[in-house]
Amino acid sequence: MICKVSFVVFVLFLLGSSSNGIPDSEVKSICSKTQNPAFCLSLLGSNPSATIVDLTQHVIDIARGNVSNTIKLISNLIAQSGKNPKAKEHYKACLEHFGEDGALGDVDYTQELLHKGDYQGVNLAAASIADDVDDCISGESPTDPSFNDLSPLPSHAKVIESVVAVLLVLSKSLGH
Ligand SMILES: *[C@@H]1O[C@H](CO)[C@@H](O)[C@H](O)[C@H]1NC(C)=O
């Protein structure tokens, strides 16, 4: 009898742990670890059945959309900077930092690692996305000449950095 009861309890536990999402209070606690909790909460929304893996997937999708949009923007900026070699050089460097060998490739890598369940890897790959974005905006080394960018690119970069900040905190909560 005791054996039967504990089996039922065990099955209920399995059902509970595999289908229940994380409560709003945990989402709040995750977002409180970011610099902009309100942005984080709006990004994660309120989805009672979502697990941390689901939320991480959601944020990776947003990051991919944002990076793709930014690549389009940079391509347009390159096309428009015909008579300004300094601008063209800056935007060409940014295109590399955002492309397959940069931010876009790292977003895909977070996806691959999430599927594999390598949560620490997700965290490291997310950090690389932030580095790629920073390399575009600030240059790869402190001695790089700064470019006074009046295009929407710096504000796109800020959005991506905020999205990545959420991804960093989420991926730290994965597997705990
Ligand atoms: C980033 O993605 C979000 C969600 O899809 C969207 O609302 C926002 O406009 C995007 N921002 C950029 C700069 O692509």
The ligand as an SDF file (V2000), in Angstrom:
LIG
                    3D

 14 14  0  0  0  0  0  0  0  0999 V2000
   13.1730   43.7520  -31.6990 C   0  0  0  0  0  0  0  0  0  0  0  0
   12.1720   42.7510  -31.6330 O   0  0  0  0  0  0  0  0  0  0  0  0
   10.9640   43.1780  -31.0070 C   0  0  0  0  0  0  0  0  0  0  0  0
   10.0590   41.9730  -30.9040 C   0  0  0  0  0  0  0  0  0  0  0  0
    9.9150   41.3180  -32.1240 O   0  0  0  0  0  0  0  0  0  0  0  0
   10.3570   44.3140  -31.8170 C   0  0  0  0  0  0  0  0  0  0  0  0
    9.1940   44.7810  -31.1570 O   0  0  0  0  0  0  0  0  0  0  0  0
   11.3680   45.4390  -31.9380 C   0  0  0  0  0  0  0  0  0  0  0  0
   10.8440   46.4570  -32.7800 O   0  0  0  0  0  0  0  0  0  0  0  0
   12.6640   44.9200  -32.5170 C   0  0  0  0  0  0  0  0  0  0  0  0
   13.6490   46.0090  -32.5540 N   0  0  0  0  0  0  0  0  0  0  0  0
   14.5570   46.0680  -33.5170 C   0  0  0  0  0  0  0  0  0  0  0  0
   15.5180   47.2070  -33.4020 C   0  0  0  0  0  0  0  0  0  0  0  0
   14.6420   45.2480  -34.4160 O   0  0  0  0  0  0  0  0  0  0  0  0
  1  2  1  0
  1 10  1  0
  2  3  1  0
  3  4  1  0
  3  6  1  0
  4  5  1  0
  6  7  1  0
  6  8  1  0
  8  9  1  0
  8 10  1  0
 10 11  1  0
 11 12  1  0
 12 13  1  0
 12 14  2  0
M  END
$$$$
